[in-house]
Every structure is written in structure tokens, then in C-alpha cells.
């Protein structure tokens, strides 16, 4: 099931965040890194050769899911994601422990080998994937039983097009990693599973 957040779902997610989770400790010593492209980044993001299928297979081999975070220089919500969401110890730990994450620039010129083997610049890949807003997070999972020789097609499992506060943000990562995206949409997951458990509280 391919999932994208609508405005209504994002509003619901923020409502759940405000009504419950969100008090987890911030790391006052935390500081993101500003890279040469003018993007905030995390030292634990995957240092990749930008061959996406290899990165996905490697993530699966490590028991992790795979995510691409699209950003651009000067994006205020990208900055907020780094300075608020990833500054939260619990959010950062969950994502780091359960995902391999690469960061791409929607205007970037680095060459990326897409899942289908085509070589594109970051900018071309963003256009191909209809990524227009930042931050956008694309989520991918490896089929159960797939190994390093797996050659199957790759489909996006879910997408977060825009900024979410820390609670709903980490809920989206849990939604994908736990496989809930295969049986329900994100709205239902928030109301029926995540909100009741209030993870990381």
C-alpha cells in the first residue's frame, strides 16, 4: 500500500501530537552539521555511493528500512526538522536504529543510480519522483526473504511530503518499519494503533 499524507492527515497527526506525545527530552548539547551545499545534515546519515538499490539491499541486510530525505538550501522546515525533530533523543534514536537514511538535494547535481538502474542527477530524480516540496521523505522496504542478489522492482512504500512535528514524524517511520503501511493508511494507524500506545512517552 503506497501512502501519502494529505493535509487532513497532517492536521490530525499534529492534533495527536499536541494532545499526547511530545514531552520527550531534547538533547541540549545536540547540534546538526551544515554541509557544503548549505543543508543541515546528520553525522549518522548513510555515506552512500548513491546507488539506491544497493543502499536498500544493505539496509534490509541490517534489519533496517530505507528512507530518502529530500531537502534544499534555505528551507525553513528542513531546518526545523534538524533542529527540533532530530534534536529529540528518542526520535533520533528510533530513526537511526531502524533506518538507513540518505539525504538528497532537489536541486543537486550529484549523479544517482535509481532503483531501475538509470543514472540521473538529484534534480532529475526529484522531478522523476514528483518531489516538489521540502522536506519530503520517501520510504522503501525490502521484501521479506530478499538477499543481495535480489532483482525485483522497487516501489515507494510511503511518502511524507512536508514537515511534521516530532511525534507524528517518528510515527510515520514506525508505520513503515513495522509494516503497518501494508495493511492500513496512515490516518487509521495514527488513531487506532500509534495514538493508543503513545510510543516513546
C-alpha positions in Angstrom: 0.0 0.0 0.0 1.5 3.3 -1.1 0.7 6.1 1.3 1.0 9.8 1.1 0.0 12.3 3.7 -2.9 14.6 2.9 -3.4 18.0 4.5 -6.2 16.5 6.7 -4.0 13.6 7.8 -1.2 16.0 8.7 -3.6 18.1 10.7 -4.8 15.0 12.5 -1.2 14.0 13.2 -0.4 17.4 14.7 -3.5 17.2 16.8 -2.5 13.8 18.2 1.0 15.2 18.9 -0.4 18.2 20.8 -2.8 16.1 22.8 -0.4 13.4 23.9 3.2 12.7 23.0 5.8 15.3 22.7 7.4 15.8 26.0 10.5 13.6 25.3 13.7 15.2 26.3 15.7 17.4 23.9 19.4 16.9 23.8 20.7 20.4 24.8 24.2 19.5 23.5 22.9 18.4 20.1 23.9 20.3 17.0 23.4 19.3 13.4 26.1 19.8 10.8 25.8 22.3 8.0 27.3 20.8 4.8 28.9 22.4 1.8 25.6 22.5 0.0 24.1 24.7 2.7 21.9 21.8 4.0 21.7 20.8 7.6 22.6 17.1 7.9 23.2 14.3 10.5 26.5 12.6 11.0 24.7 9.2 11.1 23.1 9.6 7.6 24.4 7.0 5.2 27.6 7.8 3.4 26.4 6.4 0.1 27.7 5.9 -3.5 24.1 6.9 -4.4 23.3 3.5 -5.9 19.8 3.2 -4.5 19.1 -0.5 -4.9 22.4 -1.3 -3.3 21.5 1.0 -0.4 18.1 -0.6 0.0 19.6 -4.1 0.0 22.2 -3.1 2.5 19.6 -1.6 4.8 17.5 -4.8 4.6 20.5 -6.9 5.3 21.0 -4.9 8.5 17.3 -5.4 9.5 16.5 -1.8 8.6 14.2 0.1 6.3 15.4 2.7 3.8 14.5 6.4 3.5 15.4 9.3 1.3 15.1 12.7 2.8 14.8 15.5 0.1 15.9 19.0 1.2 17.1 22.3 -0.3 19.2 25.2 0.8 17.3 27.8 2.8 14.3 25.6 3.5 12.9 26.7 6.9 11.1 23.4 7.6 14.2 21.4 6.7 16.0 23.4 9.3 13.2 22.7 11.8 13.3 19.0 11.1 17.0 19.0 12.1 16.9 21.5 15.0 13.7 20.1 16.6 12.9 16.6 15.4 16.3 15.2 15.2 17.4 17.1 18.3 14.9 14.9 20.2 16.8 12.0 21.6 14.0 9.4 21.2 13.2 10.5 17.6 16.8 10.4 16.6 17.5 7.1 18.2 14.4 5.4 16.6 15.2 6.6 13.1 18.9 5.9 13.4 18.3 2.4 14.8 15.7 1.3 12.3 16.5 3.1 9.1 19.3 3.8 6.7 18.8 7.4 5.6 20.3 9.2 2.7 19.9 13.0 2.1 19.3 14.3 -1.4 19.1 17.9 -2.7 16.1 18.6 -5.1 18.4 21.0 -7.0 21.5 18.9 -6.7 23.9 17.8 -9.5 25.3 14.6 -7.9 24.7 11.5 -10.0 22.3 9.0 -8.5 21.6 5.5 -9.8 17.9 4.9 -9.5 16.4 1.6 -8.5 15.8 0.8 -12.2 19.5 1.3 -13.0 19.1 4.7 -14.7 21.7 7.4 -13.9 20.2 10.8 -13.1 21.2 14.0 -11.3 19.5 14.6 -8.0 17.4 17.3 -9.7 16.3 14.9 -12.4 15.5 12.2 -9.9 13.4 14.7 -7.8 11.5 15.6 -11.0 11.0 11.9 -11.9 9.6 11.1 -8.5 7.4 14.2 -8.4 9.2 15.6 -5.4 8.3 19.3 -5.2 8.4 20.2 -1.6 11.0 20.0 1.1 11.4 18.2 3.4 10.0 15.2 1.6 10.7 11.7 2.9 10.4 8.7 0.6 10.2 5.3 2.4 11.2 2.0 0.9 11.3 -1.6 2.3 12.9 -4.8 1.1 10.6 -7.8 0.5 10.9 -10.5 3.1 13.5 -13.0 2.2 15.2 -10.8 -0.4 19.0 -11.1 -0.4 21.9 -9.2 -2.0 21.1 -10.8 -5.4 17.5 -9.7 -5.3 16.5 -8.1 -8.7 12.8 -7.3 -8.1 11.1 -3.9 -8.9 11.1 -1.3 -6.1 8.0 0.7 -5.2 7.8 3.5 -2.8 6.1 2.2 0.4 5.1 5.6 1.8 5.8 9.3 1.5 5.9 12.2 3.9 5.6 15.4 1.7 6.2 18.2 4.2 7.2 18.8 7.8 5.5 17.1 10.7 6.2 17.7 14.4 8.3 15.2 16.3 5.6 12.8 17.4 3.8 12.3 14.1 7.2 12.4 12.4 8.5 9.4 14.2 5.1 7.7 13.9 5.5 7.8 10.2 8.8 6.0 10.4 7.3 3.4 12.8 4.3 3.0 10.4 6.7 1.9 7.7 9.2 -0.1 9.6 6.6 -2.1 11.5 4.8 -2.9 8.2 1.6 -1.2 9.1 1.7 0.6 5.7 0.8 -2.8 4.1 -2.5 -3.1 5.9 -3.8 0.4 6.6 -3.5 4.0 5.7 -1.6 6.4 8.0 -4.7 8.1 9.3 -6.0 4.8 10.6 -2.6 3.9 12.0 -2.5 7.2 14.0 -5.9 6.8 15.5 -6.1 3.0 16.0 -2.5 2.0 16.9 0.0 4.7 17.4 -2.1 7.2 19.5 -3.2 4.4 21.9 0.3 3.2 22.6 1.9 6.7 22.6 5.3 5.3 21.8 8.4 6.9 23.3 6.4 8.6 26.0 
